[in-house]
């Protein structure tokens, strides 16, 4: 994400920079099995929401890629914006790059 873009992600980054200056705003953690990751967190007693589906279009190739996000509560991340992401289909990562 970039602060010169448009949309909710860019707005969040712009706000963060205005309040805190440049620095780490958040972390995205890739997983190949977001459902198993959520189940493990729930089993550990973490109060967590449901997945959010996402979709994006590559402006060069026109390819549509999809993913699922799971946002982690600040109580777990000590206030750092953090989410899990599972790319689906051909998408962003090849199978050999995916990790749980």
C-alpha positions in Angstrom: 0.0 0.0 0.0 1.1 3.5 -0.7 0.1 6.8 0.8 -0.3 8.3 -2.6 -2.9 5.8 -3.6 -6.7 5.9 -3.2 -9.0 3.9 -1.0 -9.3 2.8 2.7 -5.7 1.4 2.8 -4.2 4.6 1.5 -6.3 6.7 3.8 -5.2 4.6 6.8 -1.5 5.1 5.9 -2.0 8.9 5.3 -3.6 9.2 8.7 -0.9 7.1 10.4 1.9 9.3 8.9 0.1 12.5 9.9 -0.2 11.3 13.5 3.1 9.4 13.9 5.4 10.3 11.1 7.0 7.7 8.9 7.4 4.2 10.3 5.9 0.8 10.6 2.1 1.0 10.2 1.2 -2.7 10.1 2.1 -6.2 9.1 0.5 -8.7 6.7 1.2 -12.3 7.4 0.7 -14.8 4.5 -0.8 -18.2 5.2 -1.9 -21.1 2.9 -4.7 -22.1 5.4 -6.4 -19.1 7.0 -9.2 -21.3 8.4 -6.8 -23.4 10.3 -5.0 -20.3 11.6 -8.3 -18.8 12.7 -9.3 -22.1 14.4 -6.0 -22.2 16.3 -6.5 -18.6 17.5 -10.0 -19.4 18.7 -8.8 -22.5 20.5 -6.3 -20.3 22.3 -9.1 -18.0 23.5 -8.5 -15.1 21.1 -11.8 -13.2 20.4 -11.5 -12.8 16.6 -13.9 -11.9 13.8 -14.6 -13.7 10.5 -12.7 -13.6 7.2 -13.1 -10.7 4.8 -12.9 -11.5 1.1 -10.8 -9.2 -1.1 -10.3 -8.8 -4.9 -7.9 -6.8 -7.0 -7.1 -6.4 -10.7 -3.6 -6.2 -12.0 -3.5 -3.0 -14.1 -0.8 -4.5 -16.5 -2.2 -8.0 -17.1 -5.9 -7.4 -16.3 -5.8 -10.6 -14.2 -8.1 -10.7 -11.2 -6.7 -12.1 -8.0 -8.6 -12.9 -4.8 -7.7 -13.4 -1.2 -9.1 -13.7 2.3 -8.1 -11.4 5.2 -8.4 -12.0 8.9 -7.7 -9.0 11.0 -6.1 -9.6 14.4 -7.3 -7.7 17.5 -5.0 -5.0 18.9 -5.0 -6.9 22.2 -3.1 -9.7 20.5 -0.7 -7.5 18.5 0.1 -4.9 21.2 -1.6 -2.2 19.1 0.1 -2.9 15.7 -2.3 -3.2 12.8 -1.8 -6.9 11.7 -3.7 -9.3 9.5 -3.4 -12.7 8.0 -3.9 -13.1 4.3 -4.5 -16.2 2.1 -4.1 -15.6 -1.6 -6.4 -17.8 -3.7 -6.1 -19.2 -7.2 -3.0 -18.3 -9.3 -2.9 -15.0 -7.4 0.1 -13.4 -5.9 2.1 -16.4 -4.7 2.8 -19.8 -6.2 2.1 -22.9 -4.2 5.8 -23.4 -3.5 6.0 -20.0 -1.8 3.0 -20.5 0.5 3.5 -21.3 4.1 1.1 -21.9 7.1 
